[in-house]
Amino acid sequence: MLLVATVSLVSAWCGSSAPDSPAPDTIFVGHFITLDASRPLAEAVGVKNGRIVSVGSRSEVERGRSGPAATIEIPGVALPGFADAHVHLASLGQQLERLDLRGLTKEQVLERVSAAAREAPPGALVSGSGWDQGFFSPPVFPTASDLDAVSGDHPIVLSRIDGHSSWVNSRVLALAGISRRTPDPAGGRIERNAAKEPTGILVDRAQDALSGVRPAGAAGADRERRVRAALQQYARWGLTSVHDAGTDLETIAVYKDLLARGDLTVRVYAMASGKTATDDYLASGPEVDLGDGRLTIRSFKVVADGALGSRGAALTDPYADAPGERGLDLVSDGELDQLIKAARAKGFQVNVHAIGDRTVRRVLDAFERGGITSQERFRIEHASMIAPADRARFARLGVIASVQPVFVGEYSRWAEERVGPARIRWVLPIRDLIAEGVPLAFGTDFTASDSGDPIATLSGAVLRQSAAGVPSGGWYSDQKVDVDTALRLMTAGPARAAFEEQHLGSIAVGRYADLTILSHDPYALGGDDLRTLRVRMTVVGGRVTFDARSADEGSAAR
């Protein structure tokens, strides 16, 4: 289990560097919280060729100079680089170019769609993402007719925040050939009204019918532009590492090209997804620590069910607000068993999206049948709803729970309605998992969540509140964790989940010089003040990838 005991921050400054340590080429000076138990605080960090060669007082680190070395004064409080154990990188780049509908009422969504439709070329597709009926009044699924009133001759496709359902207008239903006679596909559902007519909501694999409506996959230049935009956003958020939770060969090729040009500014732990990518990597084997740890492909992503918000997450008992529904199974036991066996034979990690309690149990069963060991670090992504009897199984099998504290925002809006009062305690039980000795890694699932900002992860875990600070007292606040635990699960947790704990997760000699510099010391802040934290600088491999001072000057100049 990860060390989660609170570190004392009253220790004296202490230095570390071997007598024969290389002389630094860069020295960072300021206030460092290392998350290294042997030296919790430091005044300076020496860096050589992207790795830390000394940590300690300024005088100690500067004594290691043997020639010119750049000195960088950090504008705040430095911690080990923040990592996000579950992102959708290409989706972020795409979202930056289309309608963002997060946190909007239905009326606000329709106003935004109407404005976009007026500006778009005749008949052009209008797309957006991020809507959540939890913000609607009443909080129910919208309909195609709602969009028809504002869309004119435009096809409209709006992805729900979780990415597991889409809201479309009647023109899209017609273009996709969806009518009352269209059956639900395996692993998908077409929402229908009392007359069995499609309402305009397509859940999970029912969205496959949109392939002929949406434009073909992004061309190379578009794909690279979006990846670059996402990397820039991650740097602004203070992220130094991300785990791309499901990517294809084309996007991996962009990563490799950027790496070759020195432009992969965030470390990417990529999970290959889909039959083509999986088959390709099973044939060729893992690719580990490319470009000084900038890129690794050693895991596969599998989606086993849908999402709670769309009632696609697979539950053992029916949904409380839809007694005829238990969710959707998107992969069979046989398919899981086959992939687990093939992946283990080639040295790949398997990471399975499982949100509902039935799917979590099925995946744990599959891992146990496959004979996995804790050294293989197989992961369940989300693990949002866990029956109490299954929590100890995570610890016994060494399965990592890759969870998203920012989901507090969404779940506080509608989860109790979905699962009822008897099962609500099964949802996002972070403190209970820690108590069971379950290895955890924190992420955001952005763009399929309210926020990709790690400050929202920190406040979500510590305060059990959304990025906007609701509910006021915290959602099931007995599941809160302390600041130290949260920070370790945002740094050391993802590092271990990616087999990178010897290189990342703390500020210590020999590790990569990845730093997130915050405006204030998070240990010194209480309550709502955590949300006031801002990222002032981001450093990856000793290279500054974001400096808020430059960004502020640029904004002022404009």
Backbone torsions as a table, in degrees:
resi	resn	phi	psi	omega
1	MET	NA	147.8	177.0
2	LEU	-63.0	145.0	173.1
3	LEU	-68.5	122.4	-179.8
4	VAL	-126.6	10.6	177.2
5	ALA	-69.1	145.7	-178.5
6	THR	-67.8	132.8	179.3
7	VAL	-86.0	134.7	175.2
8	SER	-72.7	130.8	-179.2
9	LEU	-105.2	22.5	176.5
10	VAL	-107.7	9.2	-179.4
11	SER	-65.3	151.9	174.2
12	ALA	-70.2	154.6	173.6
13	TRP	-59.2	136.1	175.8
14	CYS	-139.4	145.4	-173.8
15	GLY	-104.1	160.3	176.4
16	SER	-150.3	122.9	169.3
17	SER	-172.0	137.1	179.0
18	ALA	-69.7	152.7	-179.2
19	PRO	-56.6	-30.0	-178.6
20	ASP	-101.7	21.7	179.9
21	SER	-62.5	143.3	176.3
22	PRO	-60.8	150.2	174.9
23	ALA	-69.6	137.8	-178.3
24	PRO	-70.7	148.3	170.8
25	ASP	-97.1	-15.5	176.3
26	THR	-142.4	138.9	175.7
27	ILE	-123.2	122.4	175.1
28	PHE	-95.9	133.6	-174.4
29	VAL	-125.9	136.1	177.9
30	GLY	156.8	-141.4	-178.7
31	HIS	-111.0	116.9	-177.3
32	PHE	-117.3	128.7	168.9
33	ILE	-105.0	109.1	-164.8
34	THR	-85.3	-22.6	-169.8
35	LEU	56.8	25.7	174.1
36	ASP	-111.2	115.0	-173.6
37	ALA	-59.2	-27.1	-177.1
38	SER	-76.4	-19.8	178.0
39	ARG	-155.4	82.0	-172.3
40	PRO	-63.1	-30.4	-176.4
41	LEU	-126.1	153.7	176.2
42	ALA	-152.8	160.2	176.1
43	GLU	-103.3	-19.1	-175.8
44	ALA	-154.7	154.0	177.7
45	VAL	-135.2	125.6	176.3
46	GLY	-96.3	138.2	-174.6
47	VAL	-128.0	137.6	175.1
48	LYS	-136.3	123.9	178.5
49	ASN	50.7	41.1	173.0
50	GLY	86.6	-5.9	179.9
51	ARG	-116.2	154.7	-179.9
52	ILE	-78.4	126.9	179.2
53	VAL	-112.0	-13.6	178.0
54	SER	-159.3	146.6	178.8
55	VAL	-141.5	129.9	177.9
56	GLY	166.6	-148.4	176.3
57	SER	-73.2	162.3	-179.3
58	ARG	-61.5	-42.8	-177.4
59	SER	-65.0	-39.2	179.9
60	GLU	-64.8	-45.8	-177.8
61	VAL	-67.5	-41.0	-178.4
62	GLU	-69.8	-23.3	175.7
63	ARG	-65.6	-19.0	179.5
64	GLY	-79.7	-4.2	178.2
65	ARG	-63.8	144.1	169.6
66	SER	-128.6	5.0	-179.2
67	GLY	-176.4	-163.7	-179.1
68	PRO	-61.5	138.0	175.0
69	ALA	-146.8	130.7	178.4
70	ALA	-66.0	140.3	176.1
71	THR	-115.1	126.0	-178.4
72	ILE	-120.3	117.6	175.5
73	GLU	-82.1	120.3	-177.7
74	ILE	-80.6	138.6	-174.0
75	PRO	-91.7	51.0	-179.3
76	GLY	162.0	-142.7	-178.4
77	VAL	-115.8	123.5	-175.2
78	ALA	-95.4	138.4	172.4
79	LEU	-126.7	166.5	172.1
80	PRO	-53.7	146.9	-176.8
81	GLY	-53.3	132.1	177.1
82	PHE	-68.9	141.4	176.3
83	ALA	-123.1	152.0	174.9
84	ASP	-119.8	115.7	-173.2
85	ALA	-79.1	-0.2	179.8
86	HIS	-159.2	99.9	176.5
87	VAL	-129.1	168.6	172.3
88	HIS	-124.6	87.7	-168.0
89	LEU	-63.2	-50.9	-178.5
90	ALA	-63.2	-35.1	178.8
91	SER	-64.9	-36.7	176.4
92	LEU	-62.3	-46.0	178.2
93	GLY	-59.5	-38.7	178.7
94	GLN	-69.7	-40.9	-177.9
95	GLN	-62.5	-34.4	179.7
96	LEU	-62.1	-13.0	-178.9
97	GLU	-108.9	2.7	-178.7
98	ARG	-136.4	-177.0	-175.5
99	LEU	-64.4	127.4	174.4
100	ASP	-102.4	116.1	-171.1
101	LEU	-109.8	17.1	-177.7
102	ARG	-64.5	136.8	172.2
103	GLY	71.8	14.0	-176.3
104	LEU	-99.4	147.7	169.7
105	THR	-71.5	167.4	179.4
106	LYS	-62.4	-39.1	179.6
107	GLU	-62.5	-40.2	178.7
108	GLN	-67.6	-38.8	175.9
109	VAL	-59.8	-46.9	-177.3
110	LEU	-65.9	-36.0	176.1
111	GLU	-62.5	-41.4	-178.8
112	ARG	-68.6	-39.6	177.5
113	VAL	-65.1	-42.3	-180.0
114	SER	-59.8	-44.2	179.8
115	ALA	-64.3	-41.3	-179.9
116	ALA	-66.6	-38.2	-179.9
117	ALA	-65.6	-36.9	179.3
118	ARG	-66.3	-32.4	-176.9
119	GLU	-87.6	-19.9	-175.2
120	ALA	-76.6	153.3	174.5
121	PRO	-59.5	154.0	-178.4
122	PRO	-52.9	129.8	175.6
123	GLY	75.3	0.7	-177.0
124	ALA	-74.0	147.7	176.9
125	LEU	-66.1	135.6	170.9
126	VAL	-112.3	123.6	-177.1
127	SER	-127.4	156.3	178.2
128	GLY	-161.7	177.2	-179.1
129	SER	-156.3	161.4	172.3
130	GLY	104.8	-2.9	-179.8
131	TRP	-67.0	151.4	178.7
132	ASP	-145.7	119.2	-177.9
133	GLN	-63.6	-10.6	173.9
134	GLY	-61.6	-21.0	177.4
135	PHE	-93.9	-1.6	-177.9
136	PHE	-91.1	159.1	176.3
137	SER	-131.3	109.0	0.6
138	PRO	-73.7	161.4	-175.7
139	PRO	-82.4	65.3	-178.6
140	VAL	-122.7	164.0	178.4
141	PHE	-59.2	137.8	175.3
142	PRO	-77.9	-177.9	-175.4
143	THR	-132.2	165.7	176.4
144	ALA	-60.6	-36.9	-177.8
145	SER	-64.9	-30.4	175.3
146	ASP	-58.5	-44.5	180.0
147	LEU	-73.6	-35.2	-178.0
148	ASP	-55.7	-32.9	-175.9
149	ALA	-68.9	-18.0	-175.1
150	VAL	-124.7	-0.1	-169.4
151	SER	-99.5	-11.9	-178.5
152	GLY	58.9	-131.3	-178.8
153	ASP	-95.3	13.9	-176.1
154	HIS	-90.3	134.8	166.0
155	PRO	-70.8	138.4	-177.3
156	ILE	-124.0	126.5	175.9
157	VAL	-129.9	117.4	-178.9
158	LEU	-123.1	114.5	-179.7
159	SER	-78.2	136.3	174.4
160	ARG	-66.3	162.0	-175.0
161	ILE	-54.7	-34.6	-177.4
162	ASP	-82.5	-9.0	-178.2
163	GLY	75.9	2.9	-176.3
164	HIS	-101.0	5.8	172.2
165	SER	-156.1	158.6	179.8
166	SER	-131.7	143.5	175.7
167	TRP	-105.4	121.7	-176.0
168	VAL	-128.7	160.8	176.8
169	ASN	-92.6	177.4	-175.6
170	SER	-64.6	-31.8	178.8
171	ARG	-62.5	-40.4	178.8
172	VAL	-67.9	-41.7	177.4
173	LEU	-57.0	-41.0	179.5
174	ALA	-68.2	-45.8	-179.9
175	LEU	-62.4	-33.3	-179.7
176	ALA	-85.6	-4.1	178.6
177	GLY	71.1	31.5	-178.1
178	ILE	-99.2	121.5	179.7
179	SER	-138.1	-176.2	180.0
180	ARG	-64.3	-19.9	179.9
181	ARG	-87.0	-8.2	-178.5
182	THR	-76.1	121.4	-179.7
183	PRO	-75.6	156.9	172.8
184	ASP	-66.3	133.5	176.8
185	PRO	-74.5	160.8	174.5
186	ALA	-60.4	128.9	179.9
187	GLY	78.1	15.3	-179.3
188	GLY	-147.3	168.2	-179.0
189	ARG	-147.4	133.3	172.1
190	ILE	-99.0	113.3	179.3
191	GLU	-65.0	138.9	-176.1
192	ARG	-134.1	156.4	176.7
193	ASN	-91.3	-173.5	-176.6
194	ALA	-60.7	-26.2	178.8
195	ALA	-88.0	7.3	179.4
196	LYS	71.3	12.6	176.8
197	GLU	-81.6	142.0	177.1
198	PRO	-60.2	135.3	-176.7
199	THR	-90.8	-16.3	-177.1
200	GLY	111.4	5.7	176.1
201	ILE	-112.6	123.2	179.4
202	LEU	-116.1	124.6	-173.3
203	VAL	-108.1	133.5	176.9
204	ASP	48.2	-121.9	-169.4
205	ARG	-71.4	-6.1	169.8
206	ALA	-66.4	-21.2	177.8
207	GLN	-69.9	-15.8	178.2
208	ASP	-60.0	-25.1	179.3
209	ALA	-65.6	-13.9	-178.7
210	LEU	-84.2	-2.3	-176.2
211	SER	-59.3	-32.3	179.6
212	GLY	-84.4	-8.4	-179.5
213	VAL	-96.2	-43.8	178.3
214	ARG	-73.0	152.7	177.0
215	PRO	-65.4	157.6	178.3
216	ALA	-60.0	165.3	-179.4
217	GLY	-50.3	152.6	-176.0
218	ALA	-60.7	140.0	174.5
219	ALA	-69.1	166.6	-175.3
220	GLY	-53.9	-46.6	-178.1
221	ALA	-65.8	-39.9	177.9
222	ASP	-64.7	-42.5	-178.8
223	ARG	-62.7	-45.1	-179.9
224	GLU	-65.0	-40.5	179.8
225	ARG	-60.5	-42.0	-178.2
226	ARG	-70.5	-38.4	176.9
227	VAL	-62.9	-44.5	178.8
228	ARG	-61.3	-41.8	179.9
229	ALA	-63.3	-40.2	178.5
230	ALA	-65.4	-42.8	179.3
231	LEU	-60.7	-39.7	178.1
232	GLN	-63.8	-40.5	179.5
233	GLN	-66.1	-41.6	178.3
234	TYR	-59.7	-42.1	178.9
235	ALA	-61.9	-41.0	178.3
236	ARG	-63.6	-30.3	178.2
237	TRP	-82.1	-2.6	-180.0
238	GLY	83.5	14.4	-179.9
239	LEU	-86.2	133.2	177.4
240	THR	-109.0	-19.2	178.4
241	SER	-141.3	141.8	173.2
242	VAL	-136.3	148.8	173.7
243	HIS	-104.7	109.5	-177.6
244	ASP	-79.0	106.2	-169.0
245	ALA	-86.4	67.6	175.2
246	GLY	117.7	95.2	-177.1
247	THR	-137.4	158.6	-175.5
248	ASP	-103.2	175.6	-176.6
249	LEU	-64.6	-34.4	-178.4
250	GLU	-65.3	-41.8	179.2
251	THR	-70.3	-38.8	176.3
252	ILE	-59.8	-37.2	177.7
253	ALA	-63.6	-37.1	176.1
254	VAL	-64.3	-44.0	177.8
255	TYR	-56.7	-45.2	-177.9
256	LYS	-65.7	-37.7	179.0
257	ASP	-66.8	-44.0	177.3
258	LEU	-63.5	-38.7	178.2
259	LEU	-61.2	-44.2	-179.4
260	ALA	-63.0	-28.5	-179.5
261	ARG	-94.1	4.0	-178.9
262	GLY	73.8	22.7	-174.3
263	ASP	-112.7	8.7	175.9
264	LEU	-87.3	91.2	-167.3
265	THR	-86.5	-3.0	175.2
266	VAL	-130.5	139.0	176.4
267	ARG	-69.3	134.1	-177.1
268	VAL	-120.8	121.4	171.7
269	TYR	-103.7	102.3	-169.6
270	ALA	-95.6	132.6	174.3
271	MET	-100.4	112.1	178.8
272	ALA	-67.5	138.7	-175.0
273	SER	-139.2	147.3	-179.8
274	GLY	93.1	155.2	-174.2
275	LYS	-60.9	-42.4	-176.9
276	THR	-62.5	-49.8	-178.5
277	ALA	-67.1	-40.8	-179.7
278	THR	-63.3	-47.5	179.6
279	ASP	-61.7	-40.1	-178.8
280	ASP	-62.6	-45.3	-177.7
281	TYR	-76.5	-29.2	173.2
282	LEU	-63.6	-31.4	178.8
283	ALA	-76.7	-35.4	-172.7
284	SER	-101.7	-25.5	179.9
285	GLY	95.8	170.4	-177.4
286	PRO	-66.0	158.0	171.4
287	GLU	-124.3	113.9	-168.7
288	VAL	-118.6	135.6	172.7
289	ASP	54.4	47.0	175.6
290	LEU	-71.6	139.9	175.5
291	GLY	58.9	56.0	180.0
292	ASP	54.7	46.7	174.9
293	GLY	76.1	15.6	-179.5
294	ARG	-78.1	-25.6	-175.2
295	LEU	-146.7	131.0	175.3
296	THR	-138.4	135.7	172.0
297	ILE	-126.8	99.0	-179.4
298	ARG	-141.5	21.3	-178.0
299	SER	-145.3	158.3	176.3
300	PHE	-117.9	143.2	176.7
301	LYS	-107.9	131.8	177.9
302	VAL	-126.9	137.2	176.8
303	VAL	-104.7	115.2	-173.9
304	ALA	-100.6	-21.2	175.2
305	ASP	-152.0	-171.5	-177.8
306	GLY	-98.2	-141.5	-175.7
307	ALA	-123.2	153.9	179.3
308	LEU	-63.1	-40.3	-176.6
309	GLY	-62.1	-29.9	179.2
310	SER	-98.1	3.7	-174.7
311	ARG	57.6	33.6	175.6
312	GLY	-100.8	-16.1	175.2
313	ALA	-64.2	135.1	-173.6
314	ALA	-85.4	118.6	-179.0
315	LEU	-107.5	150.6	176.6
316	THR	-67.2	-44.9	176.6
317	ASP	-108.4	160.5	-174.1
318	PRO	-61.2	160.6	173.1
319	TYR	-63.4	139.4	-179.2
320	ALA	-64.3	-33.5	-178.0
321	ASP	-99.8	7.9	175.8
322	ALA	-154.9	77.9	-171.6
323	PRO	-59.0	-15.8	178.7
324	GLY	-90.2	2.0	-175.0
325	GLU	-121.4	139.1	175.8
326	ARG	-125.6	8.2	-179.8
327	GLY	94.6	-171.9	-170.9
328	LEU	-127.3	136.4	172.5
329	ASP	-95.8	119.0	-175.4
330	LEU	-102.3	-3.3	175.8
331	VAL	-148.7	144.6	-178.8
332	SER	-87.5	163.5	176.1
333	ASP	-60.7	-39.4	179.8
334	GLY	-63.3	-41.6	178.3
335	GLU	-64.7	-40.9	177.7
336	LEU	-62.3	-47.3	-178.8
337	ASP	-59.6	-42.2	-178.6
338	GLN	-64.1	-44.4	-179.2
339	LEU	-67.1	-42.3	180.0
340	ILE	-59.4	-45.0	179.9
341	LYS	-62.8	-45.8	-178.5
342	ALA	-67.0	-41.0	-178.9
343	ALA	-65.1	-45.0	-180.0
344	ARG	-60.6	-38.7	-178.5
345	ALA	-64.0	-26.8	-177.6
346	LYS	-104.9	1.2	178.0
347	GLY	82.2	27.5	178.4
348	PHE	-99.9	145.7	170.2
349	GLN	-82.8	147.2	175.9
350	VAL	-116.0	127.8	-177.7
351	ASN	-122.4	114.5	-171.0
352	VAL	-112.1	123.8	171.2
353	HIS	-67.3	116.6	176.6
354	ALA	-144.4	116.6	-176.8
355	ILE	-107.8	-47.0	-178.7
356	GLY	-76.6	156.2	-177.1
357	ASP	-63.3	-33.7	178.8
358	ARG	-65.8	-40.3	-178.8
359	THR	-72.2	-39.8	176.6
360	VAL	-56.2	-44.8	179.9
361	ARG	-66.0	-41.6	179.0
362	ARG	-60.3	-40.9	-178.4
363	VAL	-70.1	-42.1	175.5
364	LEU	-60.0	-40.2	176.6
365	ASP	-60.3	-43.5	-179.0
366	ALA	-65.3	-42.3	177.8
367	PHE	-62.1	-40.2	-179.6
368	GLU	-68.6	-42.0	176.4
369	ARG	-59.6	-36.6	-177.5
370	GLY	-75.1	-10.5	177.8
371	GLY	74.4	29.7	-177.1
372	ILE	-65.5	156.0	176.5
373	THR	-115.8	163.0	-179.2
374	SER	-64.0	-26.3	179.4
375	GLN	-66.2	-23.7	-179.1
376	GLU	-80.5	-19.0	171.9
377	ARG	55.2	43.0	174.2
378	PHE	-62.1	151.1	-171.0
379	ARG	-127.1	146.3	165.1
380	ILE	-109.1	117.8	-179.3
381	GLU	-83.2	124.5	-180.0
382	HIS	89.8	-62.5	-179.2
383	ALA	44.3	47.3	-169.9
384	SER	-71.5	-32.7	-175.4
385	MET	-132.2	112.7	-172.6
386	ILE	-125.6	122.7	173.9
387	ALA	-63.2	140.0	-175.8
388	PRO	-51.0	-37.3	-178.1
389	ALA	-66.0	-18.8	-176.5
390	ASP	-92.5	-11.2	-177.9
391	ARG	-63.2	-44.9	-178.8
392	ALA	-65.6	-25.0	179.6
393	ARG	-66.7	-36.0	175.2
394	PHE	-54.6	-50.2	-176.9
395	ALA	-65.4	-43.4	-177.4
396	ARG	-63.4	-39.0	-178.6
397	LEU	-86.9	-11.2	-176.4
398	GLY	73.9	22.6	-179.9
399	VAL	-78.2	131.7	179.9
400	ILE	-83.1	130.4	172.1
401	ALA	-92.6	108.7	179.4
402	SER	-93.7	98.2	-168.1
403	VAL	-115.1	164.4	-174.6
404	GLN	-126.3	95.9	179.1
405	PRO	-57.3	-26.5	-179.5
406	VAL	-65.5	-15.8	176.5
407	PHE	-64.1	-14.8	175.4
408	VAL	-51.1	-39.3	-179.0
409	GLY	-59.6	-50.9	-178.6
410	GLU	-67.7	-48.2	-174.6
411	TYR	-65.0	-32.9	178.6
412	SER	-67.0	-20.6	-178.9
413	ARG	-79.6	-33.6	-171.9
414	TRP	-151.7	-0.8	-173.5
415	ALA	-64.1	-38.8	-178.9
416	GLU	-65.0	-35.1	175.6
417	GLU	-62.5	-38.8	-178.0
418	ARG	-70.0	-47.1	-169.1
419	VAL	-108.5	-13.0	177.6
420	GLY	84.4	164.0	-174.0
421	PRO	-66.1	-27.7	-177.3
422	ALA	-72.0	-26.1	-176.0
423	ARG	-111.6	-2.0	-174.0
424	ILE	-63.5	-28.2	179.1
425	ARG	-70.8	-10.1	177.0
426	TRP	-81.7	-11.1	-172.2
427	VAL	-93.0	123.6	176.7
428	LEU	52.1	55.9	-176.8
429	PRO	-87.8	65.3	-170.4
430	ILE	-62.3	-47.8	-178.5
431	ARG	-64.7	-37.3	178.4
432	ASP	-64.4	-39.0	178.4
433	LEU	-63.7	-42.4	178.1
434	ILE	-61.5	-42.4	-179.8
435	ALA	-62.5	-30.0	178.8
436	GLU	-80.4	-7.3	-178.1
437	GLY	83.5	23.9	-179.4
438	VAL	-79.2	130.5	173.6
439	PRO	-69.9	131.6	-175.6
440	LEU	-122.9	154.4	169.8
441	ALA	-140.4	133.8	-177.8
442	PHE	-95.6	143.5	173.1
443	GLY	-151.8	-167.0	-177.8
444	THR	-123.6	-22.4	-172.5
445	ASP	64.5	15.0	-179.6
446	PHE	-66.4	131.2	24.7
447	THR	-93.1	5.8	-178.1
448	ALA	-90.0	40.0	178.6
449	SER	-156.5	177.5	-178.5
450	ASP	-67.1	-32.2	-173.9
451	SER	-155.4	145.9	173.4
452	GLY	-103.4	4.0	-177.8
453	ASP	-77.4	123.9	-180.0
454	PRO	-62.4	-20.5	174.7
455	ILE	-64.4	-31.5	175.1
456	ALA	-69.6	-34.0	174.7
457	THR	-63.9	-46.4	-179.4
458	LEU	-60.6	-50.0	-178.3
459	SER	-70.0	-33.3	177.5
460	GLY	-63.4	-39.9	-179.4
461	ALA	-75.0	-41.6	-173.6
462	VAL	-83.5	-36.5	-175.7
463	LEU	-104.9	-14.4	-173.4
464	ARG	53.6	45.5	177.3
465	GLN	-128.8	159.0	176.0
466	SER	-71.1	172.5	176.9
467	ALA	-59.2	-24.5	179.4
468	ALA	-90.5	-0.8	176.0
469	GLY	88.0	24.6	177.9
470	VAL	-122.9	151.5	-4.5
471	PRO	-73.1	159.1	-169.4
472	SER	-59.7	-39.7	-178.3
473	GLY	-91.7	2.3	-176.1
474	GLY	91.2	145.3	-177.7
475	TRP	-91.5	114.0	-174.8
476	TYR	46.4	67.6	-168.0
477	SER	-67.8	-10.7	175.6
478	ASP	-67.6	-10.5	178.5
479	GLN	-95.9	9.5	175.4
480	LYS	-64.7	154.0	170.3
481	VAL	-123.1	165.0	179.7
482	ASP	-82.1	169.8	-176.2
483	VAL	-60.2	-42.0	-178.3
484	ASP	-61.9	-46.1	178.7
485	THR	-60.0	-46.5	-179.0
486	ALA	-60.3	-45.5	-178.5
487	LEU	-63.1	-38.6	179.2
488	ARG	-67.8	-34.1	178.7
489	LEU	-79.2	-8.0	173.0
490	MET	-97.7	-5.9	-176.0
491	THR	-128.1	-72.9	-179.6
492	ALA	-67.4	-33.3	-179.5
493	GLY	-60.3	-56.6	176.5
494	PRO	-61.6	-34.0	179.3
495	ALA	-60.8	-46.9	179.2
496	ARG	-66.7	-38.2	-179.8
497	ALA	-63.6	-19.1	178.9
498	ALA	-111.3	15.7	179.3
499	PHE	61.2	31.1	-174.3
500	GLU	-118.4	20.4	-174.1
501	GLU	-68.9	-16.9	175.8
502	GLN	-82.6	-12.0	-175.8
503	HIS	-116.4	-23.9	-172.6
504	LEU	-135.9	170.4	171.6
505	GLY	103.3	-13.7	174.8
506	SER	-155.2	164.6	176.7
507	ILE	-95.9	99.7	-175.0
508	ALA	-151.2	154.8	-179.0
509	VAL	-58.2	134.5	178.8
510	GLY	96.6	-18.3	-179.1
511	ARG	-88.9	162.9	176.5
512	TYR	-63.5	142.9	-179.1
513	ALA	-83.0	72.5	177.1
514	ASP	-106.8	122.3	-174.6
515	LEU	-134.7	142.8	168.7
516	THR	-116.9	120.6	-177.3
517	ILE	-104.3	119.8	-178.3
518	LEU	-102.1	161.1	-178.7
519	SER	-68.5	-28.1	-177.5
520	HIS	-143.2	165.9	175.0
521	ASP	-76.3	114.5	-176.5
522	PRO	-64.9	-25.8	177.9
523	TYR	-67.9	-23.8	-176.7
524	ALA	-90.6	-4.7	-177.8
525	LEU	-99.2	149.4	178.2
526	GLY	-125.2	150.9	172.7
527	GLY	52.9	-133.7	-174.2
528	ASP	-62.5	-17.8	-178.8
529	ASP	-62.2	-21.9	178.5
530	LEU	-58.0	-33.6	-178.0
531	ARG	-74.1	-9.9	177.7
532	THR	-84.4	-7.6	179.1
533	LEU	-59.8	141.5	176.1
534	ARG	-131.6	147.7	176.2
535	VAL	-81.5	126.0	-179.7
536	ARG	-102.6	-24.6	179.7
537	MET	-162.2	149.8	175.4
538	THR	-130.6	135.3	-177.6
539	VAL	-129.9	128.7	177.0
540	VAL	-125.4	119.7	-179.8
541	GLY	58.8	36.5	-180.0
542	GLY	79.0	1.4	-178.3
543	ARG	-107.4	128.7	178.6
544	VAL	-73.5	118.3	179.7
545	THR	-102.8	-14.6	175.3
546	PHE	-153.7	135.5	176.1
547	ASP	-136.1	111.2	-175.9
548	ALA	-61.5	-26.6	179.4
549	ARG	-64.5	-42.1	177.0
550	SER	-67.1	-40.1	179.4
551	ALA	-64.4	-40.8	179.0
552	ASP	-64.2	-41.1	179.0
553	GLU	-64.4	-38.1	178.6
554	GLY	-64.9	-40.4	178.9
555	SER	-65.2	-41.2	-179.7
556	ALA	-64.6	-38.6	-179.9
557	ALA	-64.6	-34.7	179.5
558	ARG	-75.3	NA	NA
